[in-house]
Amino acid sequence: MRLGVIGAGQFSADFLPLWRAHPLVEEVVVADRHPERREEFAARFGVATLPDADALLGSEVDAVAIFAQRHLHGPLAIAALEAGKHVYSAVPMGVTAEEIARIVELAGTTGLTYMMGETCHYYPGAMFCREQQRLGTFGDFVYAESQYVHDMRHGFYAAYQHSGGSDWRRVAGFPPMLYSTHTVAPVLAATGARVTSVSCLGVEDRDGDGVFGEDANLWSNPYSNQVALHRLSNGGVHRVVEFRRAGLRRPGTHIGLFLGTAATYEFAFSRHYLHRSDPDGEMHVEDVSALLNAPELEAARGRPGFDDDVGNARIEGGIASPILARRELPRELGGIPTTHRGTPPYLVDDFARAVATGALPPHHAWDAARATLPGLASHESALRGGEAVTVPDHGDPPAGSVLLESSGGEG
């Protein structure tokens, strides 16, 4: 396929070498409104460029990968599908129920591939919970906890200033729950359930930097931190934490607890445990850290400064854990430096193979909607003081749809 990338930013730069190297991608073109960014990408990656998304959608590319500001993902995905292009989109899918409904409708009527690029689908704890749930290890699902703790001081300001220019605060106040797919999607993928209702509370920001507050941002959002409880369709409960002002850097995005009637997965800082009961009711605890942590993290355990290195994200970076590294990738992607715990190559490969085969990728439009809509409902609940809000559902993919056998775990 010929691929067009919308956005010449840091995250798209992480993916450019992978898109260019993939054997199913014939050509890569990058569109960005800023001439200096186009020139930098052209020189750095050897790609052709176009002045904006409209020019890209009017070109002969077969698919687009969206790496624009998060509140633009939905409109850009809709425009791309309407233009007959397959779509890979960074998270979130969209920021309004109407955007999400339209993307699902277009995916169904056009037959085009839509994939939300959820990195945490391939994170070690998420993969482990999926595998063990499929094996029946956990018994009946009861409860889960997951969190995305990303303090504004750790990279957010620079990223928003890069994208938003002098008016960056208007976008930086993005409601945390509208960006909750990192916490929601892995639990739904493991349980096979959907969220039916939510109740959410927000903590009003008191920093005073002009990012959060009434009329401070595009959403008049006062909350830098939000906590939600989700009722799942299987009867279980899921607690979701989305924090942007917190005295914590790592672990930032994880399933912290996944509890069933027969076993529990637990993660704390740098340790992963599986608690499992035998027929006599005796509990056995297995440390599965060596399977789920990057090799360099396990090798560094016990050295001076280890805890500080983990807490400041100096370890792991782009190195895949053994549970992810055992999945096969095209040899052309081997050795390319990457980020996000080594997950981008698997995102790229799953999307490319989905376009080539017509199979549904992980987080196709229907799954992406189920992972995104709870966050929208959660923010609405917070604005109502925690009132329970029903989450809409767009159902399952059309009958006869085939799920891609994913290189990063089942779809």
Buried (B, 14 or more C-beta within 10 A) or exposed (E): BBBBBBBBBBBBBBBBBBBBBBEBBEBBBBBBEBEEBBEBBBEEBEBBBBEBBEEBBEBEBBBBBBBBBBBBBBBBBBBBBEBEBBBBBBBBBBBEBEBBBBBBBBBBEBEBBBBBBBBBBBBBBBBBBBBBBEEEBBBEBBBBBBBBBBBBEBEBBEBBBEBBEEEBBBBBBBBBBBBBBBBBBBBBBBBEBBBBBBBBBBBEBEEEBEBBBEEBBBBEBBBBBBBBBBBBBEEBBBBBBBBBBBEEBBBBBBBBBBBBEBBBBBBEEBEBBBBBBEEEEEEEEEEBBEBBBBBEBBEBBEEEEBEEBBBEBBBBBBBBBBBBEEBEBBEBBEEBEBBBBBBBBBBBBBBBBBBBBEBBBBBBBBBBBBBBBBBBBBBBBBBEEBEEBEBBBBEEBEEEBEBBEBBBBEB
